Amino acid sequence: MARCGEGSAAPMVLLGSAGVCSKGLQRKGPCERRRLKAKVSEQLSQDLLRLLREEFHTDVTFSVGYTLFKAHKAVLLARVPDFYFHTIGQTSNSLTNQEPIAVENVEALEFRTFLQIIYSSNRNIKNYEEEILRKKIMEIGISQKQLDVSFPKCENSSDCSLQKHEIPEDISDRDDDFISNDNYDLEPASELGEDLLKLYVKPCCPDIDIFVDGKRFKAHRAILSARSSYFAAMLSGCWAESSQECVNLQGISHVELNVMMHFIYGGTLDIPDKTNVGQILNMADMYGLEGLKEVAIYILRRDYCNFFQKPVPRTLTSILECLIIAHSVGVESLFADCMKWIVKHFARFWSERSFANIPPEIQKSCLNMLIQSLVSIT
């Protein structure tokens, strides 16, 4: 499969250049999106749960009885901010990973389950957080009302400022406008994705900077490693970057990195308009992001292939564009679907100028498949 910088470049095809509304699309579109959402959501959940179990890049330790649990401040802050503040927030400046935080009035098994829910639940987990906090309230012998008065809410803490759709200061102050409001309207795959995405949109406790095109993106080693096999290798002990506080990436643009980061954190289900979907496919392949490839393929099927409904003039050209992208990146299933549809409606394609402009080897494949289909009929 082609990778960034290898082989021919992906065609410069932009989202929004094709796509036709039809009854077939209206029927199939929501079903395909639900399938994609479920798949991306499940992958995000499994990636974070693996991060918890393998204890990569942990930066906080809890002590429950004689059992120690390692976790990640950023994940706790994103998912259970009140719990974070009442257990970590007041001591986070002096706390090290070697100093466990004692959690009383909670059984080890219960706390293990609580952490698993934090890292993997695709739903709102406020009830679980409140249950743990109630037990801590019993521990120190005060009421919920007294607790609200005695401790500021997490939203008022500078360490816990994670309002939705806030743009990071180091990004919003830039002269260019490569981050548009559309980027912040992309739908996360789940509640888990929505919570984690806030860590990127308004960086909280980041521990690594990524530089692309001279622009800086703040991120978290743990989340990058959990979601991308490329970053997992880079940030382990094998690469020089594993001990550095910043990394420089080559072969992608800052626009593409921004798309990738939104997916890594939120499992977002769309790509902003005017984004080169072929380049996104290449990037997803290089960085080991199978879910992002699924999103790009879904967009190609929706916006370029109209989910392979009946042909209309604009669809003829856009499906050929999709065929070229699938061929260049090596997406065999999409390439095969495009070929089958082209062969089925070959009489319409034969006279199209766009068909004459596709690479000769693809034309030959179309003709061979057409001949095979005619032979099978006879």
C-alpha positions in Angstrom: 0.0 0.0 0.0 1.3 3.4 -0.9 2.6 5.6 1.9 3.3 9.3 2.2 6.3 10.2 0.1 6.2 6.8 -1.6 5.0 6.2 -5.1 2.8 8.6 -7.0 1.1 11.4 -5.1 -2.6 11.2 -4.4 -4.7 13.2 -6.9 -5.6 16.7 -5.8 -9.3 16.0 -5.3 -11.1 18.3 -2.9 -14.2 17.6 -0.8 -17.2 19.5 -2.0 -16.4 19.1 -5.7 -18.9 16.3 -6.1 -21.9 14.7 -4.6 -25.5 14.3 -5.6 -28.6 14.1 -3.3 -31.0 11.3 -4.2 -33.6 9.2 -2.6 -31.1 6.3 -2.6 -28.5 8.5 -0.8 -31.1 9.6 1.7 -31.9 6.0 2.5 -28.4 4.6 2.6 -26.5 7.6 4.0 -27.8 7.4 7.6 -27.3 3.6 7.7 -23.7 3.9 6.5 -23.0 6.8 9.0 -24.3 4.8 11.9 -22.1 1.8 10.9 -19.1 4.1 10.7 -19.9 5.8 14.0 -20.2 2.5 15.8 -16.9 1.2 14.3 -14.9 4.4 15.1 -16.4 4.6 18.5 -15.5 1.1 19.4 -12.0 1.5 18.2 -11.5 4.7 20.3 -12.8 2.9 23.3 -10.5 -0.2 22.8 -7.5 2.0 22.2 -8.0 4.0 25.5 -8.7 0.8 27.5 -5.5 -0.7 26.1 -3.6 2.4 27.2 -4.9 1.9 30.7 -4.0 -1.7 30.9 -0.6 -1.4 29.4 0.2 1.7 31.6 2.1 3.6 28.9 3.1 7.1 29.7 1.2 7.2 33.0 1.8 10.3 35.2 -0.3 9.6 38.3 -0.7 6.7 40.7 -3.6 5.9 43.1 -3.3 3.7 46.1 -6.5 1.8 47.1 -5.7 -0.4 50.1 -2.6 -2.3 49.1 -3.3 -2.0 45.3 -1.7 0.6 43.1 -3.4 1.9 39.9 -1.5 4.0 37.3 -3.4 6.4 35.2 -3.2 9.6 33.0 -4.0 13.0 34.3 -5.2 14.2 30.9 -7.8 11.4 30.5 -9.0 11.9 34.1 -9.3 15.7 33.5 -11.2 15.2 30.3 -13.6 12.6 31.6 -14.0 13.2 35.4 -12.9 16.8 36.1 -14.5 16.9 39.5 -12.8 13.7 40.6 -9.6 15.0 39.2 -9.8 18.3 41.1 -10.7 16.7 44.4 -8.0 14.0 44.2 -5.2 15.5 42.2 -5.9 19.2 41.5 -4.7 20.6 44.8 -1.5 18.7 44.9 -0.7 18.4 41.2 2.1 20.9 41.2 4.2 18.9 43.7 3.0 15.5 42.9 5.2 13.0 41.1 4.3 9.6 39.6 6.1 7.9 42.4 3.9 9.4 45.1 0.6 7.5 45.2 -2.6 9.3 46.0 -4.6 7.4 48.6 -8.3 6.8 47.8 -10.2 5.7 50.9 -13.7 4.2 51.3 -13.4 2.5 47.9 -12.6 -1.2 47.2 -9.9 -2.0 44.8 -12.2 -3.9 42.5 -14.6 -1.0 42.5 -11.9 1.5 41.7 -10.5 -0.7 38.9 -14.0 -0.8 37.3 -14.3 3.0 37.7 -11.0 3.5 35.8 -12.1 1.1 33.1 -15.4 3.1 32.7 -13.4 6.3 32.5 -11.2 5.0 29.7 -13.7 3.0 27.7 -17.3 4.1 28.2 -18.8 5.8 25.2 -21.5 7.4 27.3 -21.7 10.2 29.8 -20.1 8.9 33.0 -21.2 11.7 35.4 -23.2 9.3 37.6 -20.1 7.1 38.2 -18.0 10.1 39.0 -20.6 11.4 41.5 -20.8 8.0 43.2 -17.0 7.9 43.8 -17.1 11.5 45.1 -19.9 10.7 47.5 -17.8 8.1 49.1 -14.9 10.5 49.4 -17.4 13.0 51.0 -18.3 10.3 53.5 -14.6 9.9 54.1 -14.0 13.4 55.2 -17.4 13.7 56.9 -18.9 16.7 55.1 -22.1 17.1 53.1 -22.3 17.7 49.3 -23.5 21.3 50.0 -20.4 22.0 52.1 -18.2 20.4 49.5 -19.6 22.8 46.8 -18.8 25.8 49.0 -15.4 24.6 50.3 -13.9 23.7 46.9 -14.2 25.6 43.6 -15.7 23.7 40.7 -13.4 22.3 38.2 -14.6 24.7 35.5 -13.2 27.6 37.5 -9.8 26.1 37.9 -7.2 27.3 35.5 -5.8 23.7 35.4 -9.2 22.3 34.4 -10.5 24.8 31.9 -11.9 22.6 29.2 -14.9 24.4 27.6 -16.1 22.9 24.3 -14.9 24.5 21.1 -12.4 26.9 22.7 -9.4 27.5 20.4 -5.9 27.1 21.9 -4.2 30.4 22.5 -1.1 29.4 20.6 -3.3 28.6 17.6 -5.8 31.4 17.7 -3.1 34.0 17.8 -1.6 32.9 14.5 -1.7 35.1 11.5 -3.0 32.4 9.2 -6.5 31.0 9.4 -5.9 27.3 8.6 -8.1 26.3 11.6 -11.6 27.1 10.6 -14.8 26.9 12.6 -15.7 23.9 10.5 -12.9 21.9 12.2 -14.7 22.4 15.6 -18.0 21.3 14.3 -16.9 17.8 13.3 -19.0 15.2 15.0 -17.0 13.1 17.5 -17.7 9.4 17.5 -19.0 9.3 21.1 -19.1 11.0 24.5 -15.6 9.6 25.0 -14.4 11.3 21.8 -16.1 14.5 22.7 -14.4 14.6 26.1 -11.0 13.8 24.8 -11.3 16.3 21.9 -11.4 19.1 24.5 -7.9 18.2 25.5 -6.7 19.1 22.0 -9.0 22.1 21.3 -8.0 23.7 24.6 -4.7 22.0 25.5 -4.6 20.9 29.2 -1.5 19.3 30.7 0.1 18.5 27.3 3.5 16.9 27.4 4.8 17.1 23.8 4.8 19.7 21.0 4.4 18.7 17.3 5.8 21.0 14.7 4.6 21.0 11.1 5.3 23.8 8.6 6.8 25.8 11.5 3.5 25.6 13.4 3.1 24.1 16.9 0.5 21.6 18.0 0.3 20.7 21.7 -0.5 17.0 22.4 -0.3 14.2 24.8 2.1 11.3 24.4 -0.3 8.8 25.9 -3.2 9.5 23.6 -1.0 9.7 20.5 0.6 6.3 21.4 -2.7 4.7 22.1 -4.3 5.8 18.8 -1.4 5.6 16.3 1.1 2.7 15.8 3.5 5.3 14.2 3.4 7.5 17.3 3.6 4.5 19.6 6.9 3.5 18.0 8.2 7.0 17.9 7.4 7.8 21.5 8.7 4.5 22.9 12.3 3.9 23.7 13.3 3.0 20.2 13.4 6.5 18.5 15.3 9.6 19.5 12.1 11.5 19.7 11.0 9.4 22.7 13.1 11.5 25.1 12.4 14.9 23.4 9.8 17.4 24.3 9.0 18.2 20.7 9.0 16.4 17.3 9.0 17.6 13.7 6.9 15.8 11.2 7.7 15.8 7.4 5.5 15.0 4.4 2.2 16.4 5.7 0.8 19.9 6.0 -0.5 21.6 9.1 -4.0 21.3 7.7 -3.7 17.5 7.4 -2.1 17.3 10.8 -5.1 19.2 12.3 -7.5 16.7 10.7 -5.5 13.8 12.0 -5.3 15.2 15.6 -9.1 15.8 15.6 -9.5 12.1 14.7 -6.9 10.9 17.2 -8.6 12.6 20.1 -12.3 12.6 19.0 -12.8 9.9 16.5 -14.4 12.6 14.3 -16.6 11.3 11.5 -16.0 14.0 8.8 -13.2 15.9 7.1 -13.5 19.6 6.6 -14.5 20.9 3.1 -11.7 21.6 0.6 -9.5 19.0 2.3 -7.6 16.6 -0.1 -9.2 13.3 0.8 -6.5 11.4 -1.1 -3.8 12.9 1.1 -5.8 12.1 4.2 -5.9 8.5 3.1 -2.2 8.5 2.5 -1.6 10.1 5.9 -3.9 7.7 7.7 -2.0 4.7 6.1 1.4 6.1 7.2 0.4 6.8 10.8 -1.5 3.6 11.4 -4.9 5.2 11.7 -7.3 2.5 10.3 -10.3 4.4 11.6 -9.3 7.6 9.8 -9.0 5.5 6.6 -12.5 4.3 7.2 -13.8 7.9 7.5 -12.1 8.9 4.3 -13.4 5.9 2.4 -16.9 6.7 3.7 -16.6 10.3 2.5 -15.5 9.1 -1.0 -18.4 6.7 -1.2 -20.8 9.4 -0.1 -19.6 12.5 -1.8 -18.0 11.0 -4.9 -19.8 7.8 -5.5 -23.3 8.7 -4.2 -23.1 5.3 -2.6 -23.2 3.8 -6.1 -26.7 4.8 -6.9 -28.0 5.3 -10.5 -25.6 7.3 -12.7 -26.1 11.0 -13.2 -23.7 13.3 -15.2 -21.7 14.6 -12.2 -21.4 11.1 -10.7 -19.6 9.7 -13.8 -16.7 12.1 -13.3 -16.5 11.9 -9.6 -16.5 8.1 -9.5 -13.6 8.1 -11.9 -11.8 10.5 -9.5 -12.5 8.1 -6.7 -11.2 5.2 -8.7 -7.9 7.0 -9.2 -7.6 7.8 -5.5 -8.4 4.2 -4.5 -5.8 2.9 -7.0 -3.1 5.3 -5.9 -3.5 4.7 -2.2 -4.2 0.9 -2.5 -7.8 0.7 -1.2 -8.7 -2.5 -2.9 -12.3 -2.8 -1.8 -13.2 0.7 -2.9 -11.3 0.3 -6.2 -13.2 -3.0 -6.8 -16.6 -1.3 -6.1 -15.8 1.6 -8.4 -14.7 -0.8 -11.2 -17.9 -2.9 -10.9 -20.1 0.2 -11.1 -18.1 1.5 -14.1 -18.4 -1.8 -15.9 -22.1 -2.0 -15.1 -22.6 1.5 -16.7 -19.8 1.3 -19.2 -21.8 2.6 -22.1 -22.2 5.9 -20.3 -18.5 6.1 -19.4 -17.0 5.1 -22.8 -17.8 8.5 -24.4 -16.8 10.6 -21.4 -13.7 12.8 -21.8 -12.8 12.1 -18.1 -12.6 8.4 -18.9 -10.0 9.1 -21.6 -7.9 11.0 -19.1 -7.5 8.3 -16.5 -4.2 6.3 -16.5 -3.9 3.7 -19.2 -3.4 0.8 -16.8 -6.8 1.6 -15.1 -8.5 1.9 -18.5 -7.1 -1.5 -19.4 -8.4 -3.0 -16.1 -11.8 -1.6 -16.9 -11.8 -3.2 -20.3 -10.6 -6.5 -19.0 -13.3 -6.6 -16.4 -15.9 -5.6 -19.0 -14.7 -8.5 -21.2 -14.9 -10.9 -18.3 -18.4 -9.8 -17.5 -19.5 -10.3 -21.1 -17.9 -13.8 -21.2 -19.6 -14.8 -18.0 -23.0 -13.8 -19.5 -22.5 -15.8 -22.6 
